[in-house]
Amino acid sequence: MSSKSTAKFNPDCRECSRLAGFLDQVSSKHPDYHARPVAAFGDNKARLLIIGLAPGMHGANASGRPFTGDFAGILLYQTLFDFGLSNLPESVARDDALTLQGCRITNAVKCLPPQNKPLLEEVRNCNRYLQAEIAGLPQPAVVMALGKLAHDAVLRALNLRLSGYPFGHARIHVLPDGLQLVDSYHCSRYNTQTRRLTPDMFADVFRIAEKLLDETAAPVRN
């Protein structure tokens, strides 16, 4: 990968003019909101990277932390807590006492998009940050994609054909260099309220990721 394609996260990025302009409007209306690109959150040495779509208007865009302050974060952080990956079951604010162990959370697009729908060009512009995040994972690692957009963003970050790895809930994809991708429906309000994604279904995906990480853990030496 080129140095540009694996660029480190830029909290002042304004490369996508539509997103930058929209964030300016949001910041004017909500001056106390973060309203900037949202950085990844969690354990810097994690072997599990969880990838969402983009910050929500009154969630990560307001708080500055992925999945914090919106409905989707309720199920995510409770599940992380249930699996021993978080010290608290709820993420309230960026400066609360919550910490993650063994996992890290990011988004395919780091800025809030209008109607929560990023354009393909915006996904591609932001993809180099995801490339850097994946490249920085200790190997072997597991990536969990919450939704098809995140799934496709992972494949783009690795220069893989989308058709070669079709999205499917609880599906496992073996990728190059020991990386494994696990898919889940996004934990959005729509998916959970329609029961397309239940808490048990979401937990099953974490069990899959947990098993994959256990199977690839380095053996303990006496």
N, C-alpha and C positions, 0 to 999 in steps of 0.2 A: 504494500500500500504506500502511496506517496505521503509526504509530510502533510500536505493539505488535506488528503482524504482521512487522515487520522488526527485532525486538529483537536487540541484540548478544548474543553468547554469554555465558551466565551460568554460571560454574564451580560456583556454589553452588545451582543450580536444584533445587527439590524439588517442582515442580508436580504431577508424577505420583506419587500416593501409593504405588501398587504398586511402582514402580521405586525410589522413595526408601527404602521399607521393605526392599526386597530388597538394596539397596546397604548398608544398615545391617547386615544379617545377614552379607553378604559381608565387610564391613570388620571385623566382630567375629571372623570365622573366619580372615581373612587380613589382619591389621593392617598388613602392609607393602605391600598393594595400593593402587593409586590409588583405586579404588572411588568415583568421582565422575563427573560428566559429563566427557566427553573432548572437548577442543578440536580444531579443525581443525589440520592440520600442513602446512607447506610454504611456497612462495613467495607472499608477499602480493600480488605483481603478476602472478600466473599467469593465463593465459588458458584453462588446462585445469583443471577441477575434477572430481575423481574422488570418487564418492559410494558408500559401502558401506551396509550395513544398520544395524549397531549394534556397539558394542564386544563382544569376546569375553571370556568369563570369565577365562581365563588369558593373554589377549592384551592388547588395549588397556585393558581394565578393570584389569589388573594394572600395566601399564607407563605408562599415561597418554598414549600416542601411538597414533593409528589404525593397525591392522594390524601392531602390533609385539608380538612374543612369541607369536603363534599361527600355525597352519599356513597360513591364507589369505595371510598377509603374505609367505610365502616366494616364491610366484610373482609377487605384485604388485611387491615391491621389486626382484626380479631383472629383471623386465620394464622397470621404470622405469630401472634401471641400463643395460640393453641399449639403450634409446632415448635415453640421455643426459639423462634427467630426474632422476637421482639420482647422487650422487658415490660411493655404495657399493651393493653388490648385496644387502645384508642389513641390516635394521633390528633392532638388538639391544636398545636401551634408549633412553629419552627423552633421556638425557644423552650419547649417543654422538656421533660426529662426522658423522653422516649429515645431508646437506642436500638439498633438492629445488630444481630450477631449472625454471621454466616450468610447474609444476603444483602442485596443492594437494589434500590428501586430507581428507575429512570423512565423517560418517555421517548417515543420515537420522534416526536416533535416537541421541542423545548418551550415553545411559545403558545399562548392561547390563540386558537384560530376562531374566526367568526362561525357561529352555529356549531362549534366544536367539530368542524370539518376542514382539515387541512387539505390544500391542493397537493397533487402529486409532486409538482415542482418544489413545494415547501418541504415535503418529506425527503426529497432527494437532497435539497440544500442542507438539511439538518443531519443527514445520514452520516456525515463524516464524524460527528460527535459520537454517534452510536458505534461507529467503527472503532474509535479510540477506546470506548468503554469496554467493548468486547475484547479488543486486543489486550487490554490491561488485566483481564481476568486470570487468576492462577489456573493452570491447567492440570487435570481435566476439569471442565466446568459445565454447568447447566444454565441455559437461558430459558426463561419462561415468558412466552408471549401472550399478553392479554388482548385477544382479538386479532382479526386477520390483518389489520393495518400494521400492527406491531410485528406480527409474524413475517409479513412481506418486507418490512424494514430490516429485519435481521438478515434475511436472505440477500437483500440489496447490499447490506454492509459487508457481506462475505463474497459478493460477486457471484452468487448462485442463481440458477434459473428458478423462477417462481413456480413454474409448472412441475419441477422435479420434486417439490416438497409441498403438497397440498395441505392447507390448513384443516384441522379437525380437532374438536375438543378432546383433550386427554391423549392426543396423538404424540408419539415420540419420533423425532427425526435425528438420525445420526449424521452430523455434519463433519467437514474436514477438521483435522488437527485435534481430534478428541472431543470436540464440542458437541453437546447434545441439546436439542431444542424441544421443549414441551409446550404444547398449545393449550390454551384455555379460552373459553368465552370470556369476554370482558365483564368485570364485576360492576357494571353500570346499573343504575336504578332500573332502566328498562328491562335488562336481562334478568335481574333478580326478582322484580315484581311480576314479570310474566312467567317466572319459574323456568325460563330457558336455562338459567344457572341457579342451582340451589346451593346452600352452604355445604351439603354433603358432596355435591359434584365438584365444588371448588376444593374441598379438602382432599378429594381423590387425586386431583392434579398435584397438590403438594406432597401427597404420599408417593406419587410417581417420581417427583423430583428428589425427594428424600432418599428413595431407594437407589436412584441413579447415582447420587452423590456418595452414598454408602458403598456402592459396588466399585466405585472408581477411587475411593479414598486410598491414600498411600498406606501400606502396611506398617504397623507399629513394630519398631525394632527394639529388642531387649538389650 
